[in-house]
Amino acid sequence: MQKLLKLLKIIDENLLGGLFTTFIFLIPLYPKLPLMMITYTYVAIRFDDIFMALIAVVFIVQLARGKVSINTRLLKMFLFFWGAVFVSYFIATFITHTIVYRQVGFLHALRRVEYMFIFFVAVSLIKKPADFVRYLFAAITSVFLITIYGIGQRVAEFPSVSTMNPEFAKGHVLFLTPEARIASTFAGHYDLGAYLVFIIPIIWGAYFVLHKKLHSKLGLAIGISSNITHTTSQFLEKLIGSVVSLARLRHSFLDPLKELRDDFEINKKTMILTIAGGIISIIFLASALKTLEWIIGGTLIVALFLFIGIYKKQGGVGLLLVIATTLFVLVQTASRSSFVAYLISLSLFFLLIKKYRYLVVVIVITLLLSYHNKNLSERIGSTFQIRQFLVNEQTGDIFVLQKMRTDELPAGSRVLVKVDNKKKTTSEEAEVRKEFLRKATIAAGLKNPATAATAAAQYRQVQGIAPDISFDTRLRVEWPRAFAAFAKNPLFGTGVSTITESTDNDFLRWLGEIGLIGTIAFIYILLTIARQVFEMAKSADPQIKPLFFGFIFGLLGLSINGLYIDVFEASKVAYSFWAIAGLYSGLYLLKKP
């Protein structure tokens, strides 16, 4: 009986932590296979929803028993945001009637609560610095498994589950073609890229905690004055301080965390939780795919033990291994927005912490990898294209003289800058022009035979610079639609789910769907967390600082990415962000021992 009671006590003390560790692995690793489709949309109830509900139930029970606590000030901020979301939903449903399908709108509103709830679970689990390290180590280990799976998609035909169109979202297991962009276990390459942009600076921060050399001297070696480098670092730190000071903090950070570096030496409990969470998630992943199960499961389990073994022997080497695989996979996603966000955020991160040698080396390696990745380099080069256009002077219609190819990103039909009217067309463009004018003449003849003869004459050929079709769709359709929604109700927007499935700009989506009140509330939450982390960075031991600045610049990279895609609505990205943000916030809220 004594043994049973002891076992139950151990389970009681570690149940929530074990579930959270499994969550850290399971959410990014488990494919987005639907359990039940929601009527009138391709949004589905998935396994992660069920698992999140289980964690929520356990957390609420433990909260009621006094085993965990919740910070009331943070809770008030989140409740205000959630309240703004549901007020927007009720206004859009019952007053303005911009939400047509109530159940879909309600589930979209509930999803905001679901993604962010894990934040409070993470905060409650941090009772000492070692807890922070334990869960952060699990997160970094999961990143390594994600990248290994992504590499497997490129070299070993590991399958993919995508939600990038309604048909794929039904749960089809896909195999990528050689030119396809890898998504690993994520629902699309954009989501994977955004996740890596956020996590890479954090991993670098952990690396510098373990690294013995505190200061890089390359700045002097390449002729940069130490005064300039110091001024640059100070300027960036003051700039961050000015931005995050928009959020007010009532809790003062008291613990300088000087012992945090020693806690990065993983103990037995950390190993057990990480291995258990990793293996459970790998088994779920392999069994869900129902193809190459043994190969996928075996590969990832070997990778799990390999990383833990390397980390125990030499932590810095293990983290460099993770960084190398993340960089390779990031380039293979060929996501331009993620690539730009990565370069900006990581460069500023290295400048602030005065790691100039790393800045030069990482930028050179990144550019070399991107240059040799045809998909990424061509997509960057095709962002703005010089093309021949046919412009109908009477109707304003524009037609691009180009042949559509599956391996090439076509230009959109908007002329940003007119270049030249007289440039000769290529033989391919001439062929497309001839075919288009022939069809235009036939179409005009069917409507009015009298105008058929002059139909071709209505088109004037010009040469101009145009954005690619992806950027053009945002400029002409998605972003104007968000502005129009915001104009209808600036305070509360037109309600969640009303601007189709995506806006491809998180900030515009917030404004259009939940208005100024919801948008300001959400940004204030982000600023509050960023300020908490910044306060820790200021008072922490110098060698610990990069770990905190890594989170801030990871958030910056995610925000830059959010200008081009909806990162905070992507489930795997959102879950992971709020979980890690909760770890940092929990560390900040620790009481001084």
C-alpha positions as CSV (number, residue, x, y, z in Angstrom):
1,M,0.0,0.0,0.0
2,Q,2.9,2.3,0.9
3,K,4.5,1.7,-2.5
4,L,1.2,2.4,-4.3
5,L,0.7,5.7,-2.4
6,K,4.3,6.6,-3.2
7,L,3.7,5.9,-6.9
8,L,0.5,7.9,-6.9
9,K,2.3,10.8,-5.3
10,I,5.0,10.7,-7.9
11,I,2.4,10.6,-10.7
12,D,0.5,13.5,-9.1
13,E,3.7,15.6,-8.8
14,N,4.8,14.9,-12.4
15,L,1.6,14.4,-14.4
16,L,1.2,18.0,-15.6
17,G,5.0,18.3,-16.3
18,G,5.0,15.0,-18.2
19,L,2.0,16.1,-20.3
20,F,3.6,19.4,-21.0
21,T,6.9,17.8,-22.1
22,T,4.9,15.4,-24.4
23,F,3.0,18.5,-25.7
24,I,6.3,20.2,-26.6
25,F,7.2,17.2,-28.8
26,L,3.8,16.1,-29.9
27,I,2.4,19.4,-31.2
28,P,5.2,20.1,-33.8
29,L,5.8,16.4,-34.6
30,Y,2.2,15.0,-35.0
31,P,0.8,15.6,-38.5
32,K,-2.3,17.7,-39.0
33,L,-4.6,14.8,-39.7
34,P,-8.3,15.6,-39.2
35,L,-10.5,13.6,-36.7
36,M,-13.7,15.4,-37.7
37,M,-14.3,18.1,-40.4
38,I,-16.3,21.2,-39.6
39,T,-19.3,21.8,-41.9
40,Y,-18.9,24.6,-44.5
41,T,-15.1,24.8,-44.1
42,Y,-11.9,22.7,-44.3
43,V,-11.1,23.5,-40.6
44,A,-11.1,20.3,-38.6
45,I,-11.0,19.0,-35.1
46,R,-7.6,17.3,-34.7
47,F,-5.6,15.2,-32.2
48,D,-3.8,18.3,-30.9
49,D,-7.2,19.8,-29.9
50,I,-8.0,16.6,-27.8
51,F,-4.6,16.6,-26.2
52,M,-4.8,20.3,-25.4
53,A,-8.2,19.7,-23.7
54,L,-6.6,16.9,-21.6
55,I,-3.9,19.2,-20.4
56,A,-6.5,22.0,-19.7
57,V,-8.5,19.6,-17.5
58,V,-5.5,18.4,-15.6
59,F,-4.3,22.0,-15.1
60,I,-7.7,23.2,-13.8
61,V,-7.9,20.2,-11.4
62,Q,-4.4,21.0,-10.1
63,L,-5.2,24.7,-9.8
64,A,-8.3,23.9,-7.8
65,R,-6.2,21.6,-5.5
66,G,-3.6,24.4,-5.0
67,K,-0.9,22.4,-6.7
68,V,-0.3,25.1,-9.3
69,S,-1.0,28.8,-9.3
70,I,-1.9,31.4,-11.9
71,N,-0.7,35.0,-12.2
72,T,-3.8,37.2,-12.0
73,R,-2.3,40.2,-13.8
74,L,-1.3,38.2,-16.8
75,L,-4.7,36.4,-16.6
76,K,-6.5,39.8,-16.8
77,M,-4.6,40.8,-19.9
78,F,-5.4,37.5,-21.6
79,L,-9.1,37.6,-20.5
80,F,-9.4,41.1,-21.9
81,F,-8.1,40.0,-25.3
82,W,-10.3,36.9,-25.3
83,G,-13.2,39.1,-24.3
84,A,-12.5,41.4,-27.2
85,V,-12.5,38.4,-29.5
86,F,-15.9,37.1,-28.3
87,V,-17.4,40.5,-28.2
88,S,-16.4,40.9,-31.9
89,Y,-17.9,37.4,-32.6
90,F,-21.2,38.3,-31.0
91,I,-21.5,41.7,-32.7
92,A,-20.6,40.1,-36.1
93,T,-23.1,37.2,-35.5
94,F,-26.1,39.0,-34.0
95,I,-25.8,42.7,-35.0
96,T,-23.9,43.2,-38.2
97,H,-24.4,39.6,-39.5
98,T,-20.9,39.4,-41.1
99,I,-20.4,35.9,-39.6
100,V,-22.6,33.7,-41.7
101,Y,-21.9,30.3,-40.0
102,R,-22.1,30.8,-36.3
103,Q,-20.5,27.5,-35.3
104,V,-17.5,28.2,-37.6
105,G,-17.1,31.7,-36.1
106,F,-17.4,30.4,-32.6
107,L,-14.8,27.7,-33.1
108,H,-12.4,30.3,-34.6
109,A,-12.9,32.5,-31.6
110,L,-12.4,29.5,-29.2
111,R,-9.2,28.6,-31.1
112,R,-7.6,31.9,-29.9
113,V,-8.2,30.7,-26.3
114,E,-7.0,27.2,-27.0
115,Y,-3.7,28.3,-28.5
116,M,-2.9,30.7,-25.7
117,F,-4.0,28.6,-22.8
118,I,-0.8,26.6,-22.8
119,F,1.0,29.8,-21.8
120,F,-0.4,29.6,-18.2
121,V,0.4,25.9,-18.0
122,A,4.0,26.7,-18.8
123,V,4.2,29.6,-16.3
124,S,2.8,27.4,-13.5
125,L,5.5,24.7,-14.1
126,I,8.5,27.0,-13.5
127,K,9.2,26.7,-9.8
128,K,13.0,27.0,-10.1
129,P,15.5,27.8,-12.9
130,A,16.2,24.1,-13.5
131,D,12.5,23.7,-14.5
132,F,13.0,26.3,-17.2
133,V,16.1,24.5,-18.5
134,R,14.3,21.2,-18.5
135,Y,11.4,22.2,-20.8
136,L,13.6,24.4,-23.0
137,F,15.9,21.4,-23.5
138,A,12.9,19.4,-24.5
139,A,11.9,22.1,-27.0
140,I,15.3,22.2,-28.6
141,T,15.4,18.4,-28.8
142,S,12.0,18.5,-30.6
143,V,13.5,21.0,-33.1
144,F,16.2,18.6,-33.9
145,L,13.7,15.8,-34.6
146,I,11.6,18.1,-36.8
147,T,14.7,19.0,-38.9
148,I,15.8,15.4,-39.2
149,Y,12.3,14.5,-40.5
150,G,12.5,17.4,-42.9
151,I,15.8,16.2,-44.2
152,G,14.2,12.8,-44.5
153,Q,11.6,14.3,-46.8
154,R,14.3,15.5,-49.1
155,V,16.6,12.4,-49.1
156,A,14.4,9.4,-48.0
157,E,10.8,10.3,-49.2
158,F,9.4,10.8,-45.8
159,P,5.7,11.7,-46.3
160,S,4.0,15.0,-45.7
161,V,0.6,16.1,-44.5
162,S,-0.4,19.5,-45.7
163,T,-3.4,21.8,-45.2
164,M,-2.4,24.3,-47.9
165,N,-5.6,23.7,-49.9
166,P,-9.0,22.2,-49.1
167,E,-8.3,18.9,-50.7
168,F,-5.0,18.4,-48.9
169,A,-6.6,19.4,-45.6
170,K,-8.8,16.3,-45.7
171,G,-5.7,14.4,-44.5
172,H,-4.0,13.0,-47.6
173,V,-0.5,11.6,-47.0
174,L,1.7,13.1,-49.7
175,F,5.1,12.4,-51.1
176,L,7.1,15.4,-52.2
177,T,8.4,15.8,-55.7
178,P,12.1,16.8,-56.1
179,E,11.4,20.5,-56.7
180,A,8.8,20.7,-53.8
181,R,9.5,22.8,-50.7
182,I,9.8,20.7,-47.6
183,A,7.4,21.2,-44.7
184,S,8.6,18.5,-42.3
185,T,5.8,17.6,-40.0
186,F,4.2,21.0,-40.4
187,A,1.1,21.8,-42.4
188,G,3.1,23.9,-44.9
189,H,6.5,25.3,-45.7
190,Y,5.5,28.7,-44.5
191,D,4.6,27.4,-41.0
192,L,7.8,25.5,-40.7
193,G,9.9,28.5,-41.8
194,A,8.1,30.8,-39.3
195,Y,8.7,28.3,-36.5
196,L,12.4,28.0,-37.3
197,V,12.8,31.8,-37.5
198,F,11.4,32.0,-33.9
199,I,13.4,29.2,-32.4
200,I,16.9,29.7,-34.0
201,P,17.9,32.8,-32.0
202,I,16.8,31.0,-28.8
203,I,19.0,28.0,-29.6
204,W,21.9,30.4,-30.3
205,G,21.2,32.0,-27.0
206,A,21.4,28.6,-25.2
207,Y,24.7,27.9,-27.1
208,F,26.3,31.1,-25.8
209,V,25.3,30.2,-22.3
210,L,27.4,27.1,-22.6
211,H,30.2,28.7,-24.6
212,K,33.2,29.7,-22.6
213,K,34.3,32.7,-24.7
214,L,32.2,35.6,-23.8
215,H,33.4,38.3,-26.2
216,S,34.3,38.0,-29.9
217,K,37.3,40.1,-31.1
218,L,36.6,39.9,-34.8
219,G,35.2,43.4,-34.8
220,L,38.7,44.7,-34.2
221,A,40.2,42.3,-36.6
222,I,38.1,43.5,-39.5
223,G,38.8,47.1,-38.7
224,I,35.7,48.0,-36.8
225,S,36.3,50.3,-33.9
226,S,35.4,48.9,-30.5
227,N,33.6,52.2,-29.8
228,I,31.4,51.6,-32.9
229,T,30.5,48.1,-31.9
230,H,29.8,49.1,-28.3
231,T,27.6,52.0,-29.5
232,T,25.7,49.7,-31.9
233,S,25.0,47.2,-29.1
234,Q,23.9,49.9,-26.7
235,F,21.7,51.5,-29.4
236,L,19.9,48.2,-30.0
237,E,19.4,47.6,-26.3
238,K,18.0,51.1,-25.7
239,L,15.7,50.7,-28.7
240,I,14.3,47.4,-27.4
241,G,14.0,49.0,-24.0
242,S,12.0,51.9,-25.5
243,V,9.6,49.6,-27.3
244,V,8.9,47.2,-24.5
245,S,8.5,50.0,-22.0
246,L,5.1,50.6,-23.6
247,A,4.0,47.7,-21.4
248,R,3.9,48.3,-17.6
249,L,5.1,45.7,-15.1
250,R,4.0,45.5,-11.5
251,H,6.3,42.6,-10.6
252,S,10.0,43.4,-10.1
253,F,12.5,40.8,-11.3
254,L,14.6,40.0,-8.3
255,D,16.6,36.8,-9.1
256,P,19.8,37.4,-11.2
257,L,19.8,33.7,-12.2
258,K,23.6,33.4,-11.8
259,E,23.1,29.7,-11.2
260,L,21.2,29.2,-14.5
261,R,24.3,28.3,-16.5
262,D,25.0,25.3,-14.2
263,D,21.4,24.1,-14.7
264,F,22.1,23.6,-18.4
265,E,23.9,20.4,-17.4
266,I,20.9,18.1,-17.8
267,N,20.0,15.8,-14.9
268,K,18.4,12.4,-14.7
269,K,14.8,13.8,-14.4
270,T,15.3,16.0,-17.5
271,M,16.6,13.0,-19.5
272,I,13.7,10.8,-18.5
273,L,11.0,13.4,-19.3
274,T,12.7,14.3,-22.6
275,I,13.2,10.7,-23.7
276,A,9.7,9.7,-22.7
277,G,8.0,12.7,-24.3
278,G,10.1,12.2,-27.5
279,I,9.4,8.5,-27.9
280,I,5.7,8.8,-27.2
281,S,5.4,11.5,-29.9
282,I,7.5,9.6,-32.4
283,I,5.3,6.5,-31.9
284,F,2.2,8.6,-32.5
285,L,3.8,10.2,-35.6
286,A,4.8,7.0,-37.2
287,S,1.6,5.2,-36.5
288,A,-0.5,8.1,-37.8
289,L,1.3,8.2,-41.2
290,K,0.8,4.4,-41.8
291,T,3.7,4.4,-44.2
292,L,7.4,3.8,-43.6
293,E,6.5,3.5,-40.0
294,W,9.5,1.5,-38.9
295,I,12.0,3.6,-40.9
296,I,10.6,6.9,-39.7
297,G,10.2,5.8,-36.1
298,G,13.7,4.2,-36.0
299,T,15.4,7.2,-37.6
300,L,13.8,9.7,-35.2
301,I,14.5,7.5,-32.1
302,V,18.1,7.2,-33.1
303,A,18.3,10.9,-33.6
304,L,16.7,11.5,-30.2
305,F,19.3,9.4,-28.4
306,L,22.1,10.8,-30.6
307,F,21.4,14.4,-29.7
308,I,21.0,13.7,-26.0
309,G,24.3,11.7,-26.0
310,I,26.2,14.5,-27.8
311,Y,24.6,17.1,-25.5
312,K,25.7,15.3,-22.4
313,K,29.2,15.0,-23.6
314,Q,29.5,18.5,-25.1
315,G,26.4,20.7,-24.9
316,G,27.8,23.4,-27.2
317,V,28.5,20.9,-30.0
318,G,25.0,19.4,-29.7
319,L,23.4,22.8,-30.0
320,L,25.6,23.7,-33.0
321,L,24.4,20.4,-34.6
322,V,20.7,21.5,-34.1
323,I,21.5,25.0,-35.5
324,A,23.1,23.5,-38.6
325,T,20.1,21.2,-39.4
326,T,17.7,24.1,-38.8
327,L,19.5,26.4,-41.2
328,F,19.6,23.7,-43.8
329,V,15.9,23.0,-43.4
330,L,15.0,26.7,-43.4
331,V,16.7,27.1,-46.7
332,Q,14.9,24.0,-48.1
333,T,11.5,25.6,-47.2
334,A,12.3,28.3,-49.8
335,S,10.1,30.7,-47.8
336,R,11.2,34.2,-48.8
337,S,9.5,35.9,-45.8
338,S,11.1,33.5,-43.3
339,F,14.5,33.9,-45.0
340,V,14.3,37.7,-44.8
341,A,13.0,37.6,-41.2
342,Y,15.8,35.2,-40.2
343,L,18.5,37.4,-41.7
344,I,17.2,40.5,-40.0
345,S,16.5,39.1,-36.6
346,L,19.6,37.0,-36.3
347,S,21.9,39.7,-37.6
348,L,20.6,42.2,-35.0
349,F,20.8,39.6,-32.3
350,F,24.6,39.0,-33.0
351,L,25.2,42.8,-33.2
352,L,23.6,43.3,-29.8
353,I,25.5,40.6,-28.0
354,K,28.7,41.6,-29.9
355,K,29.3,38.2,-31.6
356,Y,30.7,39.6,-34.8
357,R,32.6,36.5,-35.8
358,Y,29.5,34.5,-35.6
359,L,27.6,37.1,-37.6
360,V,30.0,37.0,-40.5
361,V,30.3,33.2,-40.6
362,V,26.6,32.6,-40.3
363,I,25.7,35.2,-43.0
364,V,28.3,33.7,-45.4
365,I,27.1,30.1,-44.8
366,T,23.4,31.2,-45.2
367,L,24.0,33.0,-48.4
368,L,26.0,30.1,-49.8
369,L,23.2,27.7,-49.0
370,S,20.6,29.9,-50.4
371,Y,22.6,30.5,-53.6
372,H,22.9,26.7,-54.2
373,N,19.2,26.2,-53.4
374,K,17.6,26.9,-56.8
375,N,14.1,27.0,-55.5
376,L,14.8,29.8,-52.9
377,S,17.2,31.8,-55.1
378,E,14.7,31.8,-58.0
379,R,11.8,32.8,-55.8
380,I,13.7,35.7,-54.4
381,G,14.8,36.7,-57.9
382,S,11.2,36.5,-59.2
383,T,9.7,38.7,-56.4
384,F,9.8,41.6,-58.9
385,Q,9.9,40.7,-62.6
386,I,10.3,42.7,-65.8
387,R,7.6,41.6,-68.1
388,Q,5.8,42.5,-71.3
389,F,2.1,43.4,-70.8
390,L,-0.9,44.0,-73.0
391,V,-3.1,46.8,-71.7
392,N,-6.6,47.3,-72.9
393,E,-6.8,51.1,-73.2
394,Q,-10.6,51.1,-73.0
395,T,-11.3,48.7,-70.1
396,G,-7.9,48.8,-68.3
397,D,-7.5,45.0,-68.4
398,I,-4.0,43.8,-68.2
399,F,-2.6,40.6,-69.6
400,V,1.0,39.3,-68.9
401,L,2.9,37.8,-71.8
402,Q,4.2,34.7,-70.1
403,K,3.9,31.0,-70.3
404,M,2.9,29.3,-67.0
405,R,5.2,26.7,-65.6
406,T,5.0,24.5,-62.5
407,D,8.6,25.2,-61.6
408,E,8.4,29.0,-61.9
409,L,6.6,31.7,-60.0
410,P,4.6,33.7,-62.5
411,A,4.2,37.5,-62.5
412,G,1.0,39.1,-61.3
413,S,-1.1,41.3,-63.5
414,R,-0.2,44.6,-61.9
415,V,2.4,47.0,-63.5
416,L,4.2,48.7,-60.6
417,V,6.6,50.7,-62.7
418,K,6.5,51.3,-66.5
419,V,9.9,50.7,-68.0
420,D,9.8,50.9,-71.8
421,N,7.2,50.7,-74.6
422,K,9.5,49.8,-77.4
423,K,11.5,46.8,-76.2
424,K,11.3,43.9,-78.5
425,T,9.5,40.8,-77.3
426,T,11.1,37.4,-77.2
427,S,9.8,34.6,-79.5
428,E,8.0,33.0,-76.5
429,E,6.3,36.3,-75.6
430,A,5.4,36.9,-79.3
431,E,3.7,33.5,-79.4
432,V,1.7,34.2,-76.3
433,R,0.8,37.6,-77.6
434,K,-0.5,36.2,-80.9
435,E,-2.6,33.6,-79.2
436,F,-4.1,36.0,-76.7
437,L,-5.1,38.5,-79.3
438,R,-6.6,35.8,-81.5
439,K,-8.8,34.7,-78.5
440,A,-9.6,38.3,-77.7
441,T,-10.8,38.9,-81.3
442,I,-12.9,35.7,-81.3
443,A,-14.5,36.7,-77.9
444,A,-15.3,40.2,-79.2
445,G,-16.8,38.8,-82.3
446,L,-19.1,36.5,-80.3
447,K,-20.4,39.5,-78.4
448,N,-20.5,42.0,-81.2
449,P,-19.3,41.1,-84.8
450,A,-18.9,44.7,-85.6
451,T,-16.1,45.2,-83.0
452,A,-14.2,42.0,-83.8
453,A,-11.9,43.6,-86.3
454,T,-10.8,46.3,-83.8
455,A,-10.5,44.1,-80.7
456,A,-6.8,43.5,-81.1
457,A,-6.1,47.1,-81.7
458,Q,-7.4,48.0,-78.3
459,Y,-4.4,46.4,-76.6
460,R,-1.2,48.4,-76.2
461,Q,2.0,46.6,-75.4
462,V,4.2,48.0,-72.6
463,Q,7.1,46.7,-70.6
464,G,7.0,47.1,-66.8
465,I,8.0,45.7,-63.4
466,A,5.4,43.6,-61.7
467,P,5.3,41.6,-58.4
468,D,5.0,37.8,-58.6
469,I,1.6,36.4,-58.4
470,S,1.9,35.6,-54.7
471,F,2.7,39.1,-53.7
472,D,0.2,40.5,-56.3
473,T,-2.6,38.5,-54.7
474,R,-1.8,40.1,-51.4
475,L,-1.7,43.6,-52.8
476,R,-4.9,43.3,-54.9
477,V,-7.1,40.9,-52.9
478,E,-6.1,39.8,-49.4
479,W,-4.8,43.0,-47.9
480,P,-7.5,45.3,-49.4
481,R,-10.1,42.9,-48.1
482,A,-8.7,43.2,-44.6
483,F,-8.7,47.0,-44.8
484,A,-12.4,46.9,-46.0
485,A,-13.3,44.7,-43.0
486,F,-11.6,47.1,-40.6
487,A,-13.4,50.1,-42.2
488,K,-16.8,48.4,-41.5
489,N,-16.1,48.3,-37.7
490,P,-12.8,49.8,-36.6
491,L,-13.3,48.9,-33.0
492,F,-14.2,45.2,-33.2
493,G,-13.7,44.3,-36.8
494,T,-16.1,42.0,-38.8
495,G,-15.5,39.0,-36.6
496,V,-13.1,36.0,-36.7
497,S,-13.4,33.7,-39.7
498,T,-14.8,36.5,-41.9
499,I,-11.7,37.3,-44.0
500,T,-11.6,33.8,-45.6
501,E,-9.0,31.3,-44.2
502,S,-6.0,33.6,-44.4
503,T,-5.0,37.3,-44.9
504,D,-1.2,36.6,-45.3
505,N,-0.5,39.5,-42.9
506,D,-1.2,38.9,-39.2
507,F,-1.5,42.5,-38.3
508,L,-4.0,43.3,-41.0
509,R,-6.0,40.1,-40.1
510,W,-6.2,41.2,-36.5
511,L,-7.4,44.7,-37.5
512,G,-10.0,43.3,-40.0
513,E,-11.3,40.5,-37.7
514,I,-11.1,41.8,-34.2
515,G,-10.6,45.6,-34.7
516,L,-8.4,48.1,-32.8
517,I,-9.4,46.8,-29.4
518,G,-8.5,43.2,-30.0
519,T,-5.3,44.1,-31.9
520,I,-4.0,46.5,-29.3
521,A,-4.8,44.0,-26.5
522,F,-2.9,41.2,-28.3
523,I,0.1,43.4,-29.1
524,Y,0.1,44.6,-25.4
525,I,0.4,41.0,-24.3
526,L,3.4,40.4,-26.6
527,L,5.1,43.6,-25.3
528,T,4.5,42.6,-21.7
529,I,6.2,39.3,-22.2
530,A,9.0,40.9,-24.2
531,R,9.5,43.4,-21.4
532,Q,9.7,40.7,-18.8
533,V,12.4,38.9,-20.8
534,F,14.2,42.2,-21.4
535,E,14.2,42.9,-17.6
536,M,15.8,39.5,-17.0
537,A,18.4,40.2,-19.7
538,K,19.4,43.5,-18.0
539,S,19.9,42.0,-14.6
540,A,21.2,38.5,-15.5
541,D,24.8,37.4,-15.4
542,P,26.5,38.6,-18.7
543,Q,26.9,35.1,-20.1
544,I,23.2,34.4,-19.6
545,K,22.0,37.5,-21.4
546,P,22.0,35.9,-25.0
547,L,19.4,33.4,-23.8
548,F,17.0,36.2,-23.1
549,F,17.8,38.4,-26.1
550,G,17.4,35.2,-28.2
551,F,13.7,35.1,-27.3
552,I,13.3,38.8,-28.0
553,F,14.8,38.6,-31.5
554,G,13.0,35.3,-32.1
555,L,9.8,37.3,-31.4
556,L,11.0,40.0,-33.8
557,G,11.6,37.5,-36.5
558,L,8.2,36.0,-36.0
559,S,6.6,39.5,-36.2
560,I,8.5,40.3,-39.4
561,N,7.2,37.0,-40.8
562,G,3.8,38.0,-39.7
563,L,3.8,40.8,-42.2
564,Y,3.6,38.2,-45.0
565,I,1.8,35.2,-43.5
566,D,-0.6,34.5,-40.6
567,V,1.9,33.1,-38.1
568,F,0.0,33.4,-34.9
569,E,-3.0,31.6,-36.4
570,A,-0.9,28.7,-37.6
571,S,-1.6,26.1,-34.9
572,K,1.9,24.5,-34.6
573,V,3.6,27.9,-34.5
574,A,1.1,29.4,-32.1
575,Y,1.1,26.5,-29.7
576,S,4.9,26.4,-29.6
577,F,5.3,30.2,-29.3
578,W,2.9,30.5,-26.3
579,A,4.5,27.4,-24.6
580,I,8.0,28.9,-24.8
581,A,6.8,32.4,-24.0
582,G,5.2,30.9,-20.9
583,L,8.5,29.3,-19.8
584,Y,10.3,32.7,-20.0
585,S,7.4,34.5,-18.2
586,G,7.4,31.8,-15.5
587,L,11.1,32.3,-15.0
588,Y,10.6,36.1,-14.6
589,L,7.9,35.5,-12.0
590,L,10.1,33.3,-9.8
591,K,10.4,34.6,-6.3
592,K,13.8,35.4,-5.0
593,P,15.1,32.3,-3.0
